[in-house]
Amino acid sequence: MGDKTMTADEAVARLGSGMTVGIGGWGSRRKPMALVRALLRSPVTDLTVVSYGGPDVGMLAAAGRIRKLVAPFVTLDSVPLEPHYRAARESGSLDLMEIDEAMFMWGLRAAAVRLPFLPVRAGIGSDVMRVNPELRTVTSPYEDAETGVHETFAAMPALRLDAALVHVNRADRAGNGRYLGPDPYFDDLFCEAAGAAYVSCERIVDTAELTKAAPPQTLLLKRLHVTGVVEAPGGAHFTSCAPDHDRDEGFQRFYASTPWPEFAGRFLAGDEPAYRAAVRTWHEEGR
């Protein structure tokens, strides 16, 4: 099946400035933060980021790496609006396509099945269409059997990705991935919508172990949609990755309340081991 393992830095080295990058997870839950931190260590910039946004968006926006953001929200969950994203948005440093959550999912699905768009009811009658004047509508060619109406839908364009970054609980070396928490989010769609997908995981296991001891529907990622696999224990920190670890709420509050240059200088100046060591020191200080 082939060994697709690589380091986070090796995965990010395959990305380039100007790309459209999808980032999996949801808000402050199961975000591929080790890959995001590697991206911040790289020179890659001028990105279009597609995300159910959390600290991934906040950090990349604060660092000036995002040219355009496509998102339905950017939240830390227990902190309703991601503050570093808010600062970037208020300063006008990035363009934003803000759409309904279902429209976002449908855009990923359209890209995954290689269609230019998919019709969706979400967004019709809302300000989504007003604030995104580039969006179009499409009328069904089929008459409703009860009403005789040809219904009008929003035509959600495909969210085609050059690359996707996602994080799961377990993966094998071939790129199959399993989530063990309460929700798959849409990590499979991110991978299927992308030209290349890089998956970090809490632990790499043998394929035989990966395919047993959990419900089969939790086997979320298929190897044919995965380009690289990165073993990154704690790689979602400070977001949650249940059941391996909860969100680090104290550290998240510190991140949210700390000016970006101070946070980046203390925690993001080195590699991933340096990040983990800095976080341990912060906790030991009782902050």
C-alpha positions as CSV (number, residue, x, y, z in Angstrom):
1,M,0.0,0.0,0.0
2,G,3.0,2.3,0.3
3,D,4.4,4.2,3.3
4,K,3.2,7.8,3.2
5,T,4.7,8.9,6.5
6,M,6.6,12.2,6.7
7,T,7.3,15.0,9.2
8,A,5.1,18.1,9.5
9,D,7.9,20.2,8.0
10,E,8.1,17.8,5.0
11,A,4.4,18.1,4.4
12,V,4.4,21.9,4.6
13,A,7.4,22.0,2.2
14,R,5.1,20.7,-0.5
15,L,2.8,23.8,-0.1
16,G,3.4,27.0,-1.9
17,S,2.5,30.7,-1.6
18,G,-0.8,31.5,-3.3
19,M,-2.4,28.1,-2.8
20,T,-5.9,27.4,-1.6
21,V,-5.6,25.4,1.6
22,G,-8.4,23.7,3.4
23,I,-8.0,23.1,7.2
24,G,-10.2,20.4,8.8
25,G,-11.7,20.3,12.3
26,W,-14.4,22.6,13.6
27,G,-13.8,25.7,15.7
28,S,-11.5,24.7,18.5
29,R,-11.9,21.0,18.0
30,R,-9.5,18.6,16.3
31,K,-7.6,21.2,14.4
32,P,-4.3,20.1,12.8
33,M,-2.3,22.6,14.9
34,A,1.1,20.9,14.5
35,L,0.7,21.3,10.8
36,V,-0.5,24.9,11.2
37,R,2.6,25.6,13.4
38,A,4.8,24.1,10.7
39,L,3.1,26.3,8.2
40,L,3.8,29.3,10.4
41,R,7.5,28.3,10.4
42,S,7.6,28.2,6.6
43,P,7.8,31.2,4.2
44,V,4.4,30.2,2.6
45,T,2.0,33.2,2.4
46,D,-0.7,34.8,0.3
47,L,-3.0,31.8,1.1
48,T,-6.7,31.3,0.5
49,V,-7.8,29.4,3.6
50,V,-11.0,27.3,3.6
51,S,-12.0,26.4,7.1
52,Y,-14.7,26.0,9.8
53,G,-12.4,28.4,11.5
54,G,-10.7,28.3,14.9
55,P,-7.2,29.1,16.1
56,D,-5.8,27.9,12.7
57,V,-7.4,30.9,11.1
58,G,-6.6,33.2,14.0
59,M,-2.9,32.4,13.9
60,L,-2.4,32.5,10.2
61,A,-4.4,35.7,10.0
62,A,-2.4,37.3,12.8
63,A,0.9,36.3,11.0
64,G,-0.3,37.9,7.8
65,R,-0.4,34.6,5.8
66,I,-4.0,34.8,4.6
67,R,-5.1,36.8,1.5
68,K,-8.6,35.4,1.4
69,L,-10.7,33.4,3.9
70,V,-13.7,31.2,3.1
71,A,-15.5,30.3,6.3
72,P,-18.9,30.2,7.9
73,F,-17.4,31.3,11.3
74,V,-14.2,31.7,13.2
75,T,-14.6,30.7,16.8
76,L,-12.7,29.2,19.8
77,D,-16.0,27.6,21.0
78,S,-15.7,28.7,24.7
79,V,-14.5,32.0,23.3
80,P,-17.3,32.9,20.8
81,L,-15.2,35.0,18.3
82,E,-11.6,34.3,17.7
83,P,-9.9,37.5,18.8
84,H,-6.8,37.4,16.5
85,Y,-9.0,36.8,13.5
86,R,-11.2,39.6,14.6
87,A,-8.3,42.0,14.8
88,A,-7.2,41.0,11.2
89,R,-10.7,41.4,9.9
90,E,-11.2,44.8,11.5
91,S,-7.9,46.0,10.1
92,G,-8.9,44.9,6.6
93,S,-5.9,42.7,6.1
94,L,-7.8,39.8,4.5
95,D,-10.7,39.3,2.1
96,L,-13.6,37.3,3.5
97,M,-16.2,35.0,1.8
98,E,-18.6,34.3,4.7
99,I,-21.2,31.7,3.9
100,D,-23.7,29.5,5.7
101,E,-22.4,26.3,7.3
102,A,-24.4,24.1,4.9
103,M,-23.3,26.0,1.9
104,F,-19.7,25.5,3.0
105,M,-20.3,21.8,3.3
106,W,-21.9,21.7,-0.1
107,G,-19.0,23.6,-1.7
108,L,-16.6,20.9,-0.3
109,R,-18.9,18.1,-1.5
110,A,-19.1,19.7,-5.0
111,A,-15.3,19.8,-5.2
112,A,-15.1,16.2,-3.9
113,V,-17.3,14.9,-6.7
114,R,-15.7,17.2,-9.2
115,L,-18.8,19.3,-10.0
116,P,-18.6,23.0,-10.6
117,F,-21.4,23.7,-8.1
118,L,-24.3,22.1,-6.2
119,P,-27.7,23.5,-5.5
120,V,-28.6,24.2,-1.9
121,R,-31.6,25.8,-0.1
122,A,-29.3,27.3,2.6
123,G,-28.6,31.0,2.0
124,I,-31.8,31.7,0.0
125,G,-33.7,34.6,1.7
126,S,-30.7,35.5,3.8
127,D,-28.0,38.2,3.7
128,V,-25.5,35.6,2.5
129,M,-26.5,36.3,-1.1
130,R,-26.3,40.1,-0.5
131,V,-22.8,40.1,1.1
132,N,-21.5,37.6,-1.6
133,P,-22.8,39.2,-4.8
134,E,-20.7,36.7,-6.8
135,L,-23.0,33.9,-5.8
136,R,-25.7,32.9,-8.2
137,T,-29.0,31.0,-8.1
138,V,-30.2,28.2,-10.2
139,T,-33.8,27.1,-11.0
140,S,-34.7,23.4,-10.9
141,P,-35.7,22.0,-14.3
142,Y,-38.1,19.8,-12.5
143,E,-41.6,20.9,-11.5
144,D,-42.6,20.2,-7.9
145,A,-45.3,17.5,-8.1
146,E,-47.4,19.1,-5.4
147,T,-47.0,22.8,-6.1
148,G,-46.1,22.9,-9.7
149,V,-43.3,25.3,-8.9
150,H,-39.8,25.2,-10.3
151,E,-37.8,25.9,-7.1
152,T,-34.9,28.3,-7.0
153,F,-31.7,27.3,-5.1
154,A,-28.4,28.9,-4.2
155,A,-25.7,27.6,-6.6
156,M,-22.8,26.9,-4.2
157,P,-19.6,26.9,-6.2
158,A,-17.1,24.0,-5.6
159,L,-14.5,24.8,-2.9
160,R,-11.6,23.2,-4.8
161,L,-8.5,22.9,-2.6
162,D,-4.8,22.7,-3.7
163,A,-4.1,21.0,-0.3
164,A,-5.9,19.9,2.8
165,L,-4.6,19.6,6.4
166,V,-6.5,17.5,8.9
167,H,-6.0,15.8,12.2
168,V,-7.4,12.4,13.4
169,N,-6.9,10.1,16.3
170,R,-5.3,7.2,14.5
171,A,-3.9,6.5,11.1
172,D,-1.8,3.8,9.4
173,R,1.2,4.4,7.2
174,A,-0.8,4.1,4.0
175,G,-3.1,7.1,4.9
176,N,-6.2,5.4,6.2
177,G,-7.5,7.4,9.2
178,R,-9.9,6.9,12.1
179,Y,-11.6,9.4,14.4
180,L,-12.5,8.3,17.9
181,G,-14.3,11.3,19.2
182,P,-18.0,12.4,19.0
183,D,-18.0,13.9,15.5
184,P,-16.2,13.3,12.1
185,Y,-16.7,17.0,11.3
186,F,-16.0,17.1,7.5
187,D,-12.4,16.0,7.4
188,D,-13.1,13.4,4.7
189,L,-14.6,16.0,2.4
190,F,-11.6,18.3,2.9
191,C,-9.3,15.4,1.8
192,E,-11.6,14.5,-1.2
193,A,-11.9,18.1,-2.3
194,A,-8.1,18.6,-2.4
195,G,-5.3,17.9,-4.9
196,A,-3.2,16.7,-2.0
197,A,-4.1,15.9,1.6
198,Y,-1.8,15.8,4.7
199,V,-3.1,14.0,7.7
200,S,-1.6,14.4,11.2
201,C,-2.6,11.9,13.9
202,E,-2.1,11.2,17.6
203,R,-0.7,7.8,16.8
204,I,0.3,5.7,13.8
205,V,-0.9,2.1,14.1
206,D,-0.8,-1.0,12.0
207,T,-3.6,-1.3,9.5
208,A,-4.9,-4.4,11.4
209,E,-5.2,-2.4,14.6
210,L,-6.8,0.5,12.8
211,T,-9.6,-1.5,11.3
212,K,-10.8,-3.2,14.5
213,A,-12.0,-2.2,18.0
214,A,-14.1,0.7,16.8
215,P,-17.3,1.1,14.8
216,P,-16.5,0.8,11.1
217,Q,-18.1,4.2,10.3
218,T,-15.3,5.9,12.3
219,L,-12.8,4.8,9.7
220,L,-13.1,8.2,8.1
221,L,-10.2,8.7,5.7
222,K,-9.3,6.4,2.8
223,R,-5.7,6.1,1.7
224,L,-6.5,7.0,-2.0
225,H,-7.4,10.6,-0.8
226,V,-4.3,11.0,1.4
227,T,-0.9,12.2,0.3
228,G,1.1,12.2,3.6
229,V,0.7,11.0,7.2
230,V,2.4,12.8,10.1
231,E,2.5,11.3,13.6
232,A,2.0,14.2,15.9
233,P,1.0,13.3,19.5
234,G,-0.8,16.2,20.9
235,G,-0.8,17.7,17.4
236,A,-4.2,19.3,17.9
237,H,-3.2,21.2,21.0
238,F,-4.6,23.5,22.3
239,T,-7.8,22.4,20.6
240,S,-9.6,19.2,21.7
241,C,-9.0,15.7,20.2
242,A,-11.3,13.5,22.2
243,P,-10.8,11.0,23.7
244,D,-7.0,11.5,23.5
245,H,-7.1,14.9,25.1
246,D,-9.5,17.7,25.9
247,R,-9.2,21.4,24.9
248,D,-6.5,23.1,27.0
249,E,-8.9,25.8,28.2
250,G,-6.4,27.7,30.3
251,F,-3.9,27.9,27.5
252,Q,-6.6,28.9,25.0
253,R,-7.7,31.8,27.3
254,F,-4.1,32.9,27.5
255,Y,-3.7,32.7,23.7
256,A,-6.9,34.7,23.3
257,S,-5.9,37.4,25.7
258,T,-2.2,37.8,24.6
259,P,-1.0,40.1,21.9
260,W,0.1,38.1,18.9
261,P,3.7,39.2,18.8
262,E,4.1,38.2,22.4
263,F,2.4,34.8,22.0
264,A,4.3,34.0,18.7
265,G,7.6,35.0,20.2
266,R,7.2,32.8,23.2
267,F,5.6,29.7,21.7
268,L,6.1,29.6,17.9
269,A,9.7,30.7,17.5
270,G,11.0,27.1,17.5
271,D,10.0,23.6,16.3
272,E,7.3,21.4,17.7
273,P,9.3,20.0,20.6
274,A,10.2,23.6,21.5
275,Y,6.5,24.4,21.4
276,R,5.6,21.5,23.7
277,A,8.3,22.5,26.1
278,A,7.2,26.1,26.2
279,V,3.6,25.0,27.0
280,R,4.8,22.7,29.8
281,T,6.8,25.6,31.3
282,W,3.7,27.8,31.1
283,H,1.6,25.3,33.0
284,E,4.4,24.7,35.6
285,E,4.4,28.4,36.2
286,G,0.8,28.1,37.2
287,R,-0.4,30.7,34.7
